[in-house]
């Protein structure tokens, strides 16, 4: 402190301290606590120790029932293929990197090659490929879903002690439903600013002749990933707050609560429509960006799956007219994970 005070003076230090506090306050709580606590929420609904939120609707009986949906024995992967710089990412997140510990050339350089093995080191952000957001991934104020204090349960050295992705493991299978909005509209891609309304989701379900039931994994197809993967491979980075993405808006909050869905997933980066946030939504919830993440994750406890690939599933469902399936999506059993890497499959 003495060295800093000599260089900047106490007045300068005071100004810097005030600025730091102001930035921290803005970043930590951009809306008053009394506002976000008015939002619809499921805190306490399944008891004070709950960490899985609406997956509680996906009961063992429902999982057994969902398994009976398997008729063809066909497994359809719905994860996006993880390759270096081959798909869009949010913000400063980086894509996957791989390092082989031995290559064939390494082995053959040995004058007497014998028994050898190889494996690899994989480096990836836990939200940098197909993944599920745990209920502690995002919050306003000082508490995440179900009232757990973030200061107590999110640690640099220990990870996310409550509401982590590992909590989902015993509940990571059930009935899945594809709401193919892009096919319903007759397009490959809905467009960067396309807002999917709750009314439209109901219309798609009716068009597909499928019913949304409590505990369902609702997967929404927009065409975003395939469209933007082509652009990214040409050297253009996706810019979230400028380009935006198609997805559901704020009326999805009440829709999800009414339908009692188990989780929501999409073939995009954040599930939800990003920009511009609807005026009514902003006035009601006072959130200038990704309001569904706050309302759905933090308040309702609905897991969100992102960066899915729903094209093959779309084709299969269109061919047989069946938009329901057994959906299996266990997260990587990583220590107190703040993001759940998944390689989900639909089984029909």
N, C-alpha and C positions, 0 to 999 in steps of 0.2 A: 504493500500500500504506500509506503514512504517513497518509493521510486516513482510510482504513478502520480502521487500528489505533487512531487517536484516538477514533473513534466506538464501535467494538465492543470494543477491547482485544484483546490477543493470545489470551486464553483463548477469547473468542467466535469469533475467526478459526479457532482450532484445532478448535473444535466444528463449525463450518460445514464446514471442510475434511474432517473425518472423516465427516460426514453425506453430503457430496457423493461421497466415495470409496465409501461404503457403498451409495448409490443406484446409482452407476456399476457397482459389482461385481455387484449384484443384477440390473441390467438386462443386463449383458454376459454373465454366465455363471451362470445360476441352478442349473445342475447341474454336477457335477464332470466335467472333461475325460475322466477315466478311465471314466466311465459311458457318455457318448455314443459313445466310440470302440469300445464293445463292440457297437454296433448293426450290423445287416447293412449293408454298404456296397460300393460299386463303385469306390472310389478306386483309381486306378492300373490299372483293368481294361483301359482303352483307351489306356494310356500317360500319361506325366506332363503332356502338353500338352492333354489332352482337356477340352473345354468344353461338350459336348452330351450327355454321359451316355448314357441309354438310347436316344436317337435314333440311336446307332450301330447298333442292331438294324435300323433302317429303311434298308437298303442300297439302292443304285441298282437292283439286280435286283427288290427288293420294290416300289420305286416304279413301275417299269415294269409289274409284275404288278398293282398296285393300279389303274393307269390303265385296265387292261382291264376293270375293274368297271363302267365307264361303258357303259350299254346304252340309256338313254332320252334322253341329252343334257339331263337336267334338273338345274338348279343350284338348290340349296336353301340360302339364307343361314342361318347358325346364330349370328350375333352378335346381341347385344341392342341394340335401337335406342337410340342415345344422345340423350337429351333432358333438359332441365333438370328436376331434382327429379322424375324419373319412375321411379326404381328404387332399391333399397336399396344402401347403401355401407357399407364397414367403417369403424368408428371415426370419426375426424374428417376423413376424405376428403371432398372436395367434388365435386359433379357437374360436368358440362360447361357451359361458358359460351361464347357466340358474340357477336362484334361485327362488324357489317357496316361496311365503310369508306365505301360509298356506298349510299344507298337510292334508290328511284324518286322519292320526294319531294324528296330532295336535288338530283337532276338537274333535275326540273321547276321547282325554285326558280330555276334559272338562266334569265335572260330569253332566252338563245339556246342552248337545249340542242342539243348535237351528239353526236359519238361519245363514249361514256362506257363505263366498265367498272365491275365491282364484284367484290370478293372478300371474304374474311372472316378474322378472327383467331379461332382456336379455343383455348380454355384448358381443359385437362383433366389430371387426374393420370394417370400411366401405369398405375395400377391402378384407375382410376375408371370404366372401361367394359370391354367385352370385351377380355381380354388374356391373355398367357401369362407366367407367372413364369419369369424366367431362373434359372439354378442358383445365382446369387449373391444372390438376393433375400432369403434368410433363413438364419440359422446360429446355432449355439451355439458358444461358445468363441472362438478367434481365427482359425479357418480356415473357408472355405466349401468347396463341393464340390471334390473332387480335391486338397484340401490347399492351395489358394491362400490365402496370408495376407491377411486383409481389410485390414489397415493398409497394405499395399503396393498392393493392386489396386482399392480403392474410394476415390475421391477426390472432394472437393467440386467441384473445377473441371474434372475430366476424366471423371467418371462411373464406370461399372463397367468396368474395364480387362480383366477376365477374367470368364468365365461370364455375359456379357451376352446380352441378347435377340438381338442381331445375329448371334450365332454360330449361331442356329437357321436363318437364312435359306436356306442351301443344302439344308436337310433338311426343309423345311416343306410336304411333301406326302407322301401315302402312304395306306395302307388305314385307313379309319375304321370303327369298330363302335359302334353305339348300344346301350347296355344300358338299356332303358326300364323302370326299376324301378317308376315310378308306374303305367304301363299294366299291367305284370305284376300289380301289387297291385289294379288296378281302381279307382284313385283319381286325382283331378286333382293332389293334393298329398299327399306322404307325412306331413307334420307336422313341426313345429319340432324335435322331439327324436328323430326316427326314425333309428335306427342301421342302416345297411346292412352286412350281414356279407359276408364273402368267399363263404360258402356260398350266400348269396342271389344274388350276382353270377353264380355258376356256374349256379344254377337259372334265372335270367333268360336267360342265353346258351343254355341247353338249350331253354327255352320258345320262344325266337326261332329256334332251329335255326341258330345261328351259332357259329363257333369263334374263340376268341381266339388270335391268332398272334403270334410275336415281331415287335416293331416297330410293332404296331398303335397307333392313337390310339383309346383307349377313352373314350367319352363317356357319362356317367351322367346320366339324366334323373330329377329328383326333383319337379318342379313348383314349386320354391321361388320362382323369379324372378317368375313371373306372379302367384302368390299375394301375395307381398310388395310387388310394384309397386302393386297396388290399395290396400294399406294405406298405403304411403308417400304416394301421391297424396291420401290423406285427411288428411295432416299428421302422421303417426306415423313416427318414425325407427326403423329396425331396430337393436336393441341386441344385438350379437354374443354377449356372455357371459351375457346374461339370456334372450334369445329362443332363441338357438341356430339350427341349421339341420340338415336331414337330410343324411346323407352316409356314406361308408364309415368304419369305425373302424380300430383298430390291426392287425387281422388282414389288412387290405389290404396292409400292408408286405410280408409274406411272399408274398401272392398276386401282387402286382406283380412281385416278384423271380422267382417261379416261372414266371409267364407271359411274362416278358421283354417287357412292354409298352413301347411307345415313348414314350407320354405319356398323361396322364389329364386329362379335362376334365369340367365339370359345369355345370348351370344353377343355380348358387348362387354364393355369395361366395368361399368358401375350399375348394371341392371336398369337404372332409372334414366329418364330424360334429363339432360344436363342443362343446356341453355337454349332459350332463356327460361328461367324459372317463372312459371305463370304468376301473373300479378296477384291474383286472389290467394294463391298459395303463399306467396311471400308476405302478404298482408296478414294472413291468418297465422302462419307459423314463424314469420320473421327469420327465415333462413335463406340467404342469397345463393347458396350452392348446395347441391345434393341433399335436399330436405328428406328424401325417402330414407337415406342412410340413417339419419337421426331418428325419424319417426318409426321406421320399420325395425332397425337393429336395436337401438337403445331403448325405445319406449315399448314396442310391441314384442320384441324378442323373436323376430322372424329371420332365420339365417338367409344369407344372400349368396348365391353362387354366380361367379363371373368368369368371363373368357371361356365360354363353352362353345362347342361346335355342334350345331343342331341340324346341319344340312343333310347328313345321311339319315338321321331320324325323320326328318321332314319327308324325304323321298319314300321311306318305308311306310310311314303313316298314310301318305297320299295314295300309295298303291293298294294297301289293304283296308283303308278307311278306319283304322283303329288308332286312336290318339291317346290311349292309356296303356301303361306298361309297368313292369316291375323295375323300379329304379334303385340302383345300388351305387353308393358314392362314399365309401369310407375314407376319411382324411388320413394322411400320413400320421402315424402315431408318434409325433415328435413332441418333445418335452415342453409342456405349457405353451403351446403354439399360439401365436397372435395371427396366424393365417393358416388355413388348412389346405395343403396341396392335395388335389383330388384327381382321379382318373375315372370318372363315373361312366356307368354303362346303363343302357336301357335294354331290358330283356323282354322279348315278346314271344 
